[in-house]
Amino acid sequence: MLLTIDAGNTQTVIGLYELDDARPAAGRRPEDGLLDHWRVATQADRTSDETAVLMQGFLSFRGYSLDDVDGIAVSSGVPRVTASLRDLAARYLDFEPVVIEPGVRTGISILAENPKEVGADRIANSVAAFDIYGGPTIIADFGTATTCDAVSAKGEYLGGAIAPGIEISMDALVGRAAALRAVELVEPKSVLGKSTVESIQSGAVYGFAAQVDGLCDRIEAELGECTVVSTGGLADLITPLSRKIQHVEPWLTLHGLRVVFEKNP
């Protein structure tokens, strides 16, 4: 079995894949072979032993243990978490994790001024999107930051845009405006809110959908028509309100990690 781990600044998503999936690689979906998945808060000070206990507990829900894990693939934007996962593999397993970093085969060219600066999750998303949809493709990821990245028809990572994430923006709004309070992020009854709560919800939900649509319009003005894919924790909320997003893939990053793992036997 393969553990795929996407450690973001706010949350860490863990996926458990079967490695002996008989499905052909061509046409394989991110959920194919995905036995289970879990989402936890990212804690940079969590030790490798604590992480091992956490993983063991999750695996036990499926009747497995760490002894059944044959590989780990990691994308991480938190160096201390990366170090902890390396230590976990060294202490409890007999192999090294495949970490998306310089020197690891991904199958795509990174056409950035400094490829080392491109986030590992953005690379994993690009690998997965190209594997599923080909190119040119735009990936909108609604995480701690909202990112829009583009992959060419040749499978090249072309670059992207980074904006403050929805939850960060909401926290900043509430923190800086004394008369406003935190609200639940749901679609309001109408764009024209009839209360402060509905007005905040309208600005957040419809505003961020429009933001991504605008970025996609500008990217397509440079690249031509693209397939647009969304992922991330809030993708299910924003995608139905977007006029540009065509597909929502909740497990896109995990699938990208699986593809990268397979390229680095």
C-alpha positions in Angstrom: 0.0 0.0 0.0 1.0 3.6 -0.6 0.6 6.5 1.8 0.3 9.8 0.0 0.7 12.9 2.3 0.0 16.5 1.3 1.2 18.7 4.1 -0.1 22.2 3.7 0.3 25.2 6.0 -3.1 24.7 7.6 -4.1 21.1 7.0 -2.5 17.8 6.0 -4.4 15.4 3.7 -3.4 11.7 3.8 -4.5 9.1 1.3 -4.1 5.3 1.3 -3.8 3.7 -2.1 -3.5 0.1 -3.1 -0.3 -0.4 -5.1 -1.5 -3.5 -6.9 -4.3 -1.7 -8.7 -5.0 -3.6 -11.8 -6.5 -0.7 -13.6 -4.4 0.7 -16.6 -2.6 3.9 -15.9 -4.3 5.5 -18.9 -7.7 6.8 -17.9 -7.2 6.1 -14.2 -9.1 8.4 -11.9 -7.7 9.9 -8.7 -10.2 7.9 -6.6 -9.3 4.6 -8.3 -7.5 2.5 -5.8 -8.0 5.0 -3.0 -8.8 2.9 0.0 -9.3 5.7 2.5 -8.3 9.3 3.2 -8.0 11.6 6.3 -7.5 15.3 7.0 -5.8 16.6 10.1 -4.5 20.0 11.2 -0.9 20.6 10.3 1.3 20.8 13.4 5.0 21.6 12.6 6.0 20.6 16.2 4.5 17.1 16.0 7.3 14.5 16.4 7.9 11.5 14.1 6.7 9.2 17.0 3.5 11.2 17.4 3.0 11.1 13.6 3.5 7.3 13.6 0.9 6.9 16.3 -1.5 9.0 14.3 -0.9 7.0 11.1 -1.2 3.7 12.9 -4.5 4.8 14.3 -5.9 5.8 10.9 -4.6 2.6 9.3 -6.2 0.5 12.0 -9.6 1.7 10.9 -9.1 -0.3 7.7 -7.5 -3.3 9.5 -4.0 -2.3 8.5 -0.8 -1.2 10.2 2.4 0.7 9.3 3.9 -2.8 8.5 1.6 -3.0 5.5 2.8 0.2 4.0 5.2 -0.3 1.0 5.8 3.4 0.1 5.2 7.0 1.1 4.9 9.9 -1.3 5.1 13.5 0.2 4.4 17.0 -0.9 5.0 19.5 1.9 5.2 23.2 2.3 6.4 22.9 5.9 10.0 21.8 6.2 9.7 20.6 9.8 6.8 18.3 8.7 9.0 17.0 5.9 11.8 16.2 8.3 9.4 14.5 10.7 8.1 12.3 7.9 11.6 11.4 6.8 12.4 10.4 10.4 9.2 8.4 10.7 10.2 6.4 7.6 13.8 5.8 8.9 12.5 4.8 12.4 9.5 2.6 11.6 9.9 1.6 7.9 12.7 0.2 5.8 12.5 2.6 2.9 12.9 6.3 2.3 9.8 8.4 1.3 9.5 9.9 -2.2 9.4 13.7 -1.5 8.6 16.1 -4.3 11.8 18.2 -4.4 14.7 18.9 -6.7 16.1 15.7 -8.2 12.8 13.7 -8.0 11.3 12.7 -11.4 7.9 14.2 -11.9 7.4 13.8 -15.7 6.9 17.5 -16.3 9.2 20.4 -17.0 9.1 23.3 -14.5 9.3 26.5 -16.7 9.8 28.9 -13.8 12.7 31.3 -13.2 13.6 29.3 -10.1 11.9 25.8 -10.2 12.9 25.3 -6.5 10.5 28.0 -5.5 7.4 26.2 -6.9 5.4 24.6 -4.2 5.4 20.8 -4.1 1.6 20.7 -4.0 1.4 22.8 -7.1 3.7 20.4 -8.9 1.7 17.4 -7.7 -1.5 19.1 -8.9 0.1 19.8 -12.3 1.3 16.3 -12.7 -2.1 14.9 -11.8 -4.1 17.3 -14.0 -1.9 16.6 -17.0 -2.1 12.8 -16.3 -5.9 13.0 -16.4 -6.8 15.8 -18.8 -3.7 16.5 -20.8 -3.1 20.2 -21.6 -3.4 23.0 -21.7 -5.0 22.9 -18.3 -5.5 25.4 -15.5 -5.6 24.1 -11.9 -7.5 26.2 -9.3 -6.6 25.1 -5.8 -8.6 26.5 -2.9 -6.3 26.0 0.1 -4.5 28.3 2.5 -3.8 30.3 -0.6 -5.9 30.3 -3.7 -3.7 29.3 -6.6 -4.2 29.1 -10.4 -1.5 27.2 -12.2 -1.2 26.3 -15.9 0.2 23.3 -17.7 0.9 23.4 -21.4 -0.2 20.9 -24.1 3.4 19.4 -23.8 3.1 18.8 -20.1 5.1 21.8 -19.0 4.4 23.7 -15.8 4.1 27.3 -17.1 3.6 29.2 -13.9 0.6 30.6 -12.0 -1.0 33.1 -9.7 -1.2 33.1 -5.9 -3.9 35.0 -4.0 -4.8 35.0 -0.3 -7.0 32.0 0.5 -10.7 32.3 1.3 -10.4 31.5 5.0 -7.3 33.8 5.4 -9.2 36.6 3.8 -12.2 36.1 6.0 -10.1 36.0 9.1 -8.4 39.3 8.1 -11.8 40.9 7.4 -13.2 40.0 10.8 -10.0 40.8 12.6 -9.8 44.3 11.1 -13.4 45.3 11.1 -14.8 45.7 14.6 -18.5 45.6 13.5 -18.2 42.3 11.6 -18.1 38.7 12.9 -17.1 35.3 11.6 -19.8 33.6 9.5 -20.3 30.2 8.1 -19.0 29.9 4.6 -22.1 28.8 2.6 -23.8 30.2 -0.5 -26.3 32.9 0.6 -29.9 33.2 -0.7 -28.9 35.9 -3.2 -26.0 38.0 -4.3 -27.6 41.1 -2.6 -27.4 40.1 1.0 -30.3 41.2 3.2 -28.2 41.1 6.4 -24.6 41.6 7.4 -24.1 37.8 7.5 -25.5 37.3 4.0 -23.5 40.2 2.7 -20.3 38.7 4.0 -21.2 35.3 2.6 -22.0 36.9 -0.8 -18.7 38.8 -1.0 -16.7 35.7 0.0 -18.4 33.0 -2.0 -19.3 34.9 -5.2 -16.3 37.2 -4.9 -13.8 34.3 -4.9 -15.6 32.5 -7.7 -15.4 35.7 -9.7 -11.7 36.1 -8.8 -10.8 32.6 -10.1 -12.9 33.2 -13.3 -11.1 36.4 -13.9 -7.7 34.8 -13.5 -8.7 32.0 -15.8 -9.9 34.5 -18.4 -6.5 36.2 -18.3 -4.5 33.0 -18.5 -6.6 31.8 -21.5 -5.9 35.1 -23.2 -2.3 34.1 -23.2 -2.6 30.3 -23.7 -5.9 29.8 -25.6 -8.8 27.7 -24.4 -7.9 25.5 -21.4 -9.5 22.7 -19.4 -10.1 24.1 -15.9 -9.9 21.9 -12.9 -10.5 22.7 -9.2 -9.3 21.1 -6.0 -8.7 21.9 -2.4 -10.8 22.0 0.8 -13.3 24.7 -0.5 -13.5 23.6 -4.1 -16.9 22.0 -3.6 -18.3 25.3 -2.4 -16.8 27.5 -5.1 -16.9 25.3 -8.2 -20.7 25.3 -8.8 -20.6 29.1 -8.8 -17.8 29.4 -11.3 -18.4 29.8 -15.0 -14.9 28.6 -15.9 -14.3 25.5 -13.7 -15.3 22.4 -15.6 -14.1 19.6 -13.2 -13.7 19.3 -9.5 -11.1 16.8 -8.3 -10.9 16.5 -4.5 -8.0 14.0 -4.6 -6.0 15.7 -7.4 -2.9 16.3 -5.2 -3.0 12.7 -3.8 -3.2 11.3 -7.4 -0.3 13.5 -8.4 1.8 12.1 -5.5 0.9 8.5 -6.7 2.0 9.3 -10.2 5.3 10.8 -9.0 5.9 7.8 -6.7 5.4 5.5 -9.7 8.1 7.4 -11.6 10.6 7.0 -8.8 10.7 3.2 -8.1 
